[in-house]
Amino acid sequence: MIDQRKRIFAVNLWIFDLVLTAASFLLAYRARLLFELEGHTVMPVQVYLWLLAIILPTWAVLLPLFQVYSEPGLPPFAQIIRLSKAIGFAWLVMAAMQFFISDASNRLIVLFTLVINYVLLVSYRVVLLKMTKHAALDVCHVAIVGKGTAAQEFARTIEKQSAWGLKLIGVFEQSEARSVLEAGGVDELILMVGHESLDEFTETLLLCEELGITARVVLNFFPHSIARMELHQLDGFPLLSFSTTPTNEALLFVRRILDVVLASVLLTVLVPTVMLVTAILIKVTSPGPVLFKQKRCGRNGRVFEMYKFRSMVDNAEQHRVELETLNEMDGPVFKSSHDPRVTSIGKLIRRFSIDEFPQFYNVLRGDMSLVGPRPPLPQEVARYERWQRRRLSMKPGMTCLWQISGRNEVSFEDWMKLDLTYIDNWSLLLDLKILLKTVPVVLLGRGAK
């Protein structure tokens, strides 16, 4: 829970400190060019890189050694105190090295590096740290079930962790738990119960398992079949967690970084070419907007606005009910290869999934991931069987196992099972395999309607 997020942030901060240290060296070199010393010619920067090869490993070891990252939640001033001690000791190390550096240019570069580095690291903690602290971490919506002072105290503890991405939905009685979970929007449910009353919450915990919501119990165990059990602590509170979704915050963080990088690159490549041409063709061949916006269900049922290139006539949604007889899919979804609402350009861009390209923007916003179960319509989710709701427990994606397994040629029930298989076996390697297999599926237009 919080401990994983703190470790991610600590590693992040350590890496960024080293990046700033390297930047300090380059700035120091530029500053050295402004000072002319008689008899000392400033050589190209490559000549001095051996200094950086000493500085970076020294900083990489000394900063953690002085516990600069051991408590990343400390106020900036307390962090600066530890940072000052670490860099002060590093200065002594570098000062000792001055005996082995005979060239005055080298000495000035080292001195400038130390000063600039300290200013940058302190400035980052004072000015930027609060802004960039957890930008890459998803907000986790937490509901507490319990009563009495213990539940209220734990609720206050959750509220104190808002900086780490925890958002308290509320404290609820046991009788309210089912309605709260089925309403959607809950990522984690925490039960504040005594050992003697835990049996009363078995149904609630099993419901969490079915819906893909992480359940955390302050005490004891509960009977489960597929949920993984993990033990965490939050400010001294022991939490026994049961989850059927990936919980490794470090891997999920890497996944988010890859989403942002790949989506940014693909948007940069596609916008001037394919997307611009597509937008023009849509505009000149049919009246209406270029983009189609639609409400979809994201992680754990939270509704977001998904973007697509418009592939149908402008008022297509108003005519859907009239076309139910053309539906070629079972279950609550509607798919038809002979949908009269699809425009001529729409058929082409749907065949090669070009209509999905604007969803890269949804990926950048954090509504979606590159890989994950496709986001359903709210009215479709309303008709799901309870076991099917668990497919909403991961962030929706642009492509998935269903996408590379025949798409609309797969039955609705098999589609749901494919999504649950993906969730139960998720890994970064699986995401990579799905992305690679998506390329030929898109290029050949397999299973598209």
C-alpha positions as CSV (number, residue, x, y, z in Angstrom):
1,M,0.0,0.0,0.0
2,I,1.7,3.2,1.2
3,D,5.1,1.5,1.8
4,Q,5.3,0.5,-1.9
5,R,4.4,4.0,-3.0
6,K,7.1,5.4,-0.7
7,R,9.7,3.0,-2.1
8,I,8.8,4.0,-5.7
9,F,9.0,7.7,-4.8
10,A,12.4,7.2,-3.0
11,V,13.9,5.5,-6.0
12,N,12.4,8.2,-8.2
13,L,13.9,11.0,-6.1
14,W,17.3,9.2,-6.0
15,I,17.4,8.9,-9.8
16,F,16.3,12.5,-10.3
17,D,19.0,13.7,-7.8
18,L,21.6,12.0,-9.9
19,V,20.2,13.6,-13.1
20,L,20.4,17.0,-11.4
21,T,24.0,16.1,-10.4
22,A,24.9,15.4,-13.9
23,A,23.2,18.6,-15.0
24,S,25.2,20.5,-12.4
25,F,28.5,19.2,-13.9
26,L,27.5,20.4,-17.4
27,L,26.4,23.8,-15.9
28,A,29.7,24.0,-14.0
29,Y,31.6,23.4,-17.3
30,R,29.7,26.3,-18.9
31,A,30.4,28.5,-15.9
32,R,34.1,27.7,-16.1
33,L,34.2,29.0,-19.7
34,L,33.4,32.5,-18.3
35,F,36.5,32.6,-16.2
36,E,39.8,33.0,-17.9
37,L,42.9,31.8,-16.0
38,E,46.3,32.7,-17.4
39,G,48.1,29.6,-18.6
40,H,45.0,27.4,-18.3
41,T,43.0,26.6,-21.5
42,V,39.6,25.1,-21.1
43,M,39.5,21.8,-23.0
44,P,36.3,20.2,-24.6
45,V,33.9,18.8,-22.1
46,Q,34.8,15.2,-23.0
47,V,38.2,15.8,-21.4
48,Y,36.6,16.3,-18.0
49,L,34.0,13.5,-18.0
50,W,36.3,11.4,-15.8
51,L,35.4,13.9,-13.0
52,L,31.7,13.1,-13.5
53,A,32.5,9.4,-13.4
54,I,33.8,9.9,-9.9
55,I,31.1,12.4,-8.7
56,L,28.0,10.3,-9.8
57,P,28.9,7.1,-8.0
58,T,30.0,9.1,-4.9
59,W,26.6,10.8,-4.7
60,A,24.8,7.6,-5.5
61,V,26.3,5.9,-2.4
62,L,26.4,8.8,0.0
63,L,22.9,10.2,-0.4
64,P,21.2,6.9,0.6
65,L,23.9,6.3,3.3
66,F,22.9,9.5,5.0
67,Q,19.2,8.4,4.9
68,V,18.2,11.1,2.4
69,Y,15.5,8.7,1.0
70,S,14.7,6.6,4.1
71,E,11.6,8.7,5.0
72,P,10.5,10.4,1.7
73,G,7.4,11.7,3.5
74,L,9.4,14.1,5.7
75,P,8.8,17.9,5.3
76,P,11.2,19.6,2.8
77,F,13.2,21.3,5.7
78,A,14.0,17.9,7.3
79,Q,15.0,16.5,4.0
80,I,17.3,19.5,3.4
81,I,19.0,18.9,6.7
82,R,19.8,15.3,5.7
83,L,20.8,16.4,2.2
84,S,23.2,19.0,3.6
85,K,24.9,16.5,5.8
86,A,25.3,14.1,2.8
87,I,26.6,16.7,0.4
88,G,28.8,18.2,3.2
89,F,30.5,14.9,3.5
90,A,30.7,14.5,-0.2
91,W,32.5,17.9,-0.4
92,L,35.1,16.6,2.1
93,V,35.6,13.6,-0.2
94,M,36.0,15.8,-3.2
95,A,38.3,18.2,-1.3
96,A,40.6,15.2,-0.5
97,M,40.7,14.5,-4.2
98,Q,42.0,18.0,-4.9
99,F,45.5,16.8,-3.9
100,F,45.4,14.5,-6.9
101,I,44.0,17.2,-9.3
102,S,46.8,19.5,-10.4
103,D,44.9,21.4,-13.1
104,A,43.2,24.5,-11.9
105,S,40.5,24.2,-14.6
106,N,39.6,20.8,-13.1
107,R,39.4,22.2,-9.6
108,L,37.2,25.0,-10.6
109,I,34.8,22.6,-12.4
110,V,34.6,20.5,-9.3
111,L,34.0,23.5,-7.1
112,F,31.3,24.9,-9.4
113,T,29.7,21.5,-9.6
114,L,29.4,21.2,-5.8
115,V,27.8,24.6,-5.4
116,I,25.4,24.3,-8.3
117,N,24.5,20.8,-7.3
118,Y,23.6,21.8,-3.8
119,V,21.5,24.8,-5.0
120,L,19.6,22.5,-7.5
121,L,18.9,19.7,-5.0
122,V,17.7,22.1,-2.4
123,S,15.6,24.1,-4.8
124,Y,14.0,21.0,-6.1
125,R,12.9,20.0,-2.6
126,V,11.6,23.5,-1.7
127,V,9.9,24.5,-5.0
128,L,9.2,21.5,-7.2
129,L,9.0,18.5,-4.9
130,K,5.4,19.3,-3.9
131,M,4.3,19.7,-7.5
132,T,5.9,16.6,-8.9
133,K,5.9,14.3,-5.9
134,H,3.3,11.8,-7.0
135,A,2.2,12.8,-10.5
136,A,2.8,9.4,-11.9
137,L,0.9,7.5,-9.1
138,D,-2.8,6.8,-9.6
139,V,-5.2,8.0,-7.0
140,C,-6.6,5.1,-4.9
141,H,-10.2,5.5,-3.7
142,V,-10.6,3.8,-0.3
143,A,-13.8,3.0,1.6
144,I,-13.8,1.9,5.2
145,V,-16.4,-0.5,6.7
146,G,-16.6,-0.4,10.5
147,K,-17.9,1.6,13.4
148,G,-16.7,3.2,16.6
149,T,-13.6,5.2,17.5
150,A,-11.2,2.7,15.8
151,A,-12.8,3.1,12.4
152,Q,-12.8,6.9,12.8
153,E,-9.2,6.9,13.8
154,F,-8.2,4.8,10.9
155,A,-10.2,7.1,8.6
156,R,-8.1,10.1,9.8
157,T,-5.0,8.1,9.1
158,I,-6.1,7.5,5.5
159,E,-6.8,11.2,5.1
160,K,-3.3,12.0,6.3
161,Q,-2.0,10.0,3.4
162,S,-3.6,12.0,0.7
163,A,-0.2,13.1,-0.5
164,W,0.5,9.5,-1.3
165,G,-2.5,9.1,-3.5
166,L,-5.1,7.8,-1.0
167,K,-8.5,9.3,-1.2
168,L,-11.1,8.5,1.5
169,I,-14.6,7.9,0.1
170,G,-16.1,7.5,3.6
171,V,-16.8,5.3,6.6
172,F,-19.8,3.0,6.2
173,E,-21.8,0.5,8.3
174,Q,-21.7,-3.2,7.3
175,S,-25.3,-2.9,6.0
176,E,-24.1,-0.2,3.5
177,A,-21.1,-2.2,2.2
178,R,-22.8,-4.0,-0.7
179,S,-24.5,-0.9,-2.1
180,V,-21.2,1.1,-1.9
181,L,-19.3,-1.6,-3.8
182,E,-21.9,-2.2,-6.4
183,A,-22.2,1.5,-7.1
184,G,-18.7,1.5,-8.4
185,G,-15.7,3.8,-7.9
186,V,-14.1,1.9,-5.0
187,D,-10.6,0.7,-5.5
188,E,-10.0,-0.7,-2.0
189,L,-12.2,-1.7,0.9
190,I,-10.8,-1.7,4.4
191,L,-12.7,-3.6,7.1
192,M,-12.2,-2.5,10.7
193,V,-13.7,-5.5,12.5
194,G,-13.0,-7.6,15.6
195,H,-12.0,-11.3,15.5
196,E,-15.4,-12.3,16.8
197,S,-17.4,-10.5,14.1
198,L,-15.3,-11.2,11.0
199,D,-17.6,-14.0,9.9
200,E,-20.3,-11.5,9.3
201,F,-18.2,-9.9,6.6
202,T,-17.5,-13.0,4.5
203,E,-20.1,-12.1,1.9
204,T,-18.7,-8.6,1.6
205,L,-15.2,-9.9,1.1
206,L,-16.2,-12.4,-1.5
207,L,-18.1,-9.7,-3.3
208,C,-14.9,-7.7,-3.4
209,E,-13.1,-10.7,-4.9
210,E,-15.7,-11.1,-7.6
211,L,-15.6,-7.4,-8.5
212,G,-11.9,-7.2,-8.5
213,I,-11.7,-4.7,-5.6
214,T,-8.8,-5.1,-3.2
215,A,-10.0,-5.9,0.3
216,R,-7.9,-5.1,3.3
217,V,-8.7,-6.5,6.8
218,V,-7.2,-5.0,9.9
219,L,-7.5,-8.3,11.7
220,N,-7.7,-12.1,10.9
221,F,-8.5,-13.9,7.6
222,F,-11.3,-14.7,5.3
223,P,-12.1,-17.7,3.0
224,H,-11.0,-16.9,-0.6
225,S,-10.4,-18.9,-3.7
226,I,-8.4,-16.8,-6.2
227,A,-7.4,-13.6,-4.3
228,R,-3.7,-13.2,-3.4
229,M,-3.0,-12.4,0.3
230,E,-0.5,-9.7,1.3
231,L,0.4,-8.2,4.6
232,H,1.0,-4.4,4.8
233,Q,1.3,-1.8,7.5
234,L,0.0,1.7,7.6
235,D,1.3,3.8,10.5
236,G,1.2,0.8,12.8
237,F,-2.1,-0.6,11.6
238,P,-1.6,-4.2,10.3
239,L,-3.5,-4.7,7.0
240,L,-4.1,-8.2,5.6
241,S,-4.9,-7.6,1.9
242,F,-6.7,-9.9,-0.6
243,S,-6.5,-8.9,-4.2
244,T,-7.3,-10.5,-7.6
245,T,-5.6,-7.6,-9.4
246,P,-1.9,-6.7,-9.8
247,T,-0.6,-5.0,-6.6
248,N,3.1,-4.5,-7.4
249,E,3.2,-0.7,-7.4
250,A,6.7,-0.6,-8.9
251,L,5.7,-2.6,-12.0
252,L,2.5,-0.6,-12.3
253,F,4.6,2.6,-12.2
254,V,6.9,1.3,-15.0
255,R,3.7,0.4,-16.9
256,R,2.5,4.0,-16.5
257,I,5.8,5.5,-17.7
258,L,5.8,3.2,-20.8
259,D,2.2,4.2,-21.5
260,V,3.1,7.9,-21.4
261,V,6.3,7.5,-23.5
262,L,4.8,5.3,-26.2
263,A,1.6,7.3,-26.4
264,S,3.5,10.5,-26.8
265,V,5.8,9.0,-29.5
266,L,2.9,7.5,-31.4
267,L,0.9,10.8,-31.2
268,T,3.9,12.7,-32.5
269,V,4.3,10.3,-35.4
270,L,0.6,9.9,-36.3
271,V,-0.8,13.4,-35.8
272,P,1.0,15.0,-38.8
273,T,0.2,12.1,-41.1
274,V,-2.6,9.6,-40.5
275,M,-4.6,11.5,-38.0
276,L,-4.6,14.8,-39.9
277,V,-5.6,13.0,-43.2
278,T,-8.3,11.1,-41.4
279,A,-9.7,14.3,-39.8
280,I,-9.9,16.0,-43.2
281,L,-11.6,13.0,-44.9
282,I,-14.2,12.8,-42.1
283,K,-14.9,16.5,-42.3
284,V,-15.3,16.7,-46.1
285,T,-17.3,13.4,-46.5
286,S,-20.0,13.8,-43.9
287,P,-21.5,16.5,-41.7
288,G,-20.7,16.6,-38.0
289,P,-17.7,16.8,-35.7
290,V,-14.4,15.0,-36.5
291,L,-14.2,13.5,-33.0
292,F,-16.8,11.4,-31.3
293,K,-16.9,11.6,-27.5
294,Q,-18.6,8.9,-25.5
295,K,-19.0,8.0,-21.8
296,R,-17.2,4.8,-20.9
297,C,-16.6,2.9,-17.7
298,G,-13.0,2.9,-16.5
299,R,-11.3,1.3,-13.6
300,N,-13.8,-0.1,-11.1
301,G,-16.7,1.6,-13.0
302,R,-15.6,5.2,-12.8
303,V,-17.0,7.0,-15.9
304,F,-14.7,8.9,-18.2
305,E,-15.0,10.5,-21.6
306,M,-13.4,8.4,-24.4
307,Y,-12.4,9.9,-27.7
308,K,-12.6,8.3,-31.2
309,F,-12.7,9.5,-34.8
310,R,-16.3,9.7,-35.8
311,S,-17.0,6.7,-38.1
312,M,-20.8,7.0,-38.1
313,V,-23.4,9.6,-39.0
314,D,-23.7,12.5,-36.5
315,N,-26.9,11.3,-34.8
316,A,-25.9,7.6,-34.7
317,E,-26.6,7.0,-31.0
318,Q,-30.3,8.0,-31.4
319,H,-30.9,5.2,-33.9
320,R,-29.2,2.3,-32.0
321,V,-32.4,0.9,-30.5
322,E,-33.9,0.6,-34.0
323,L,-31.1,-1.6,-35.2
324,E,-31.0,-4.2,-32.4
325,T,-32.1,-6.9,-34.9
326,L,-28.8,-6.4,-36.8
327,N,-26.7,-7.1,-33.7
328,E,-24.3,-10.0,-34.4
329,M,-22.9,-10.2,-30.8
330,D,-24.5,-12.0,-27.8
331,G,-24.6,-10.4,-24.4
332,P,-25.1,-6.7,-23.7
333,V,-22.8,-5.3,-26.5
334,F,-23.8,-4.2,-30.0
335,K,-21.7,-5.1,-33.0
336,S,-22.8,-5.3,-36.7
337,S,-20.9,-5.7,-39.9
338,H,-23.9,-4.2,-41.8
339,D,-24.6,-1.1,-39.5
340,P,-26.2,1.5,-41.8
341,R,-25.0,4.3,-39.6
342,V,-21.3,3.7,-40.6
343,T,-20.0,6.2,-43.2
344,S,-17.9,5.2,-46.2
345,I,-14.8,6.6,-44.5
346,G,-15.9,5.1,-41.2
347,K,-15.7,1.6,-42.7
348,L,-12.1,2.1,-43.7
349,I,-10.9,3.6,-40.4
350,R,-12.8,1.0,-38.4
351,R,-11.3,-1.8,-40.4
352,F,-7.8,-0.7,-39.5
353,S,-8.6,0.7,-36.0
354,I,-7.7,4.2,-37.1
355,D,-10.8,5.4,-35.3
356,E,-9.2,4.4,-32.0
357,F,-6.1,6.6,-32.4
358,P,-7.5,9.6,-30.4
359,Q,-7.5,7.3,-27.4
360,F,-3.8,7.9,-27.1
361,Y,-4.9,11.1,-25.5
362,N,-7.0,9.1,-23.0
363,V,-3.8,7.2,-22.3
364,L,-1.8,10.4,-21.6
365,R,-4.6,11.6,-19.3
366,G,-4.5,8.4,-17.3
367,D,-8.1,7.3,-18.2
368,M,-6.7,4.3,-20.1
369,S,-3.6,2.2,-20.7
370,L,-2.2,0.9,-23.9
371,V,-3.1,-2.6,-22.9
372,G,-6.1,-3.6,-20.8
373,P,-9.8,-4.7,-21.1
374,R,-11.7,-2.5,-23.5
375,P,-13.8,0.2,-21.8
376,P,-17.5,-0.7,-21.9
377,L,-20.5,1.6,-22.0
378,P,-22.3,2.2,-18.6
379,Q,-25.5,0.6,-20.0
380,E,-23.5,-2.5,-20.8
381,V,-22.0,-2.7,-17.4
382,A,-25.5,-2.4,-15.9
383,R,-26.3,-5.8,-17.6
384,Y,-23.1,-7.6,-16.5
385,E,-23.3,-10.7,-14.4
386,R,-21.6,-10.2,-11.1
387,W,-18.5,-12.3,-12.1
388,Q,-18.1,-10.2,-15.2
389,R,-17.7,-7.0,-13.2
390,R,-14.2,-8.0,-12.2
391,R,-13.0,-7.1,-15.7
392,L,-13.3,-3.5,-14.6
393,S,-10.7,-3.9,-11.8
394,M,-7.9,-2.9,-14.1
395,K,-7.5,0.3,-16.1
396,P,-9.1,-0.2,-19.5
397,G,-6.8,-0.3,-22.6
398,M,-6.6,0.3,-26.3
399,T,-5.8,-3.3,-27.0
400,C,-6.2,-6.6,-25.1
401,L,-6.4,-10.4,-25.5
402,W,-9.8,-10.0,-27.1
403,Q,-8.4,-7.6,-29.7
404,I,-5.8,-10.2,-30.9
405,S,-8.1,-13.2,-30.6
406,G,-10.6,-12.4,-33.2
407,R,-12.4,-9.4,-31.6
408,N,-16.0,-9.5,-32.8
409,E,-15.7,-13.2,-33.8
410,V,-15.4,-14.1,-30.1
411,S,-18.5,-14.6,-28.0
412,F,-19.3,-12.2,-25.2
413,E,-18.7,-14.8,-22.5
414,D,-15.4,-15.8,-24.0
415,W,-14.5,-12.1,-24.3
416,M,-15.1,-11.7,-20.6
417,K,-13.0,-14.8,-19.7
418,L,-10.1,-13.5,-21.9
419,D,-10.2,-10.2,-19.9
420,L,-10.1,-12.1,-16.6
421,T,-7.3,-14.3,-17.9
422,Y,-5.3,-11.1,-18.7
423,I,-5.9,-9.7,-15.2
424,D,-5.0,-12.9,-13.4
425,N,-1.8,-13.3,-15.4
426,W,-0.7,-9.7,-15.9
427,S,2.9,-8.8,-16.4
428,L,4.9,-6.3,-18.3
429,L,6.0,-9.1,-20.6
430,L,2.4,-10.0,-21.3
431,D,1.6,-6.4,-22.2
432,L,4.6,-6.3,-24.6
433,K,3.4,-9.6,-26.3
434,I,-0.1,-8.2,-26.7
435,L,1.2,-4.9,-28.2
436,L,3.4,-6.8,-30.7
437,K,0.6,-9.1,-31.7
438,T,-1.8,-6.1,-32.1
439,V,0.3,-4.7,-35.0
440,P,-0.5,-7.4,-37.6
441,V,-4.1,-7.6,-36.4
442,V,-4.6,-3.9,-37.0
443,L,-2.7,-3.9,-40.3
444,L,-4.7,-6.9,-41.6
445,G,-8.0,-5.6,-40.1
446,R,-8.9,-9.0,-38.6
447,G,-12.2,-9.3,-36.7
448,A,-13.1,-5.6,-37.2
449,K,-16.7,-4.5,-37.7
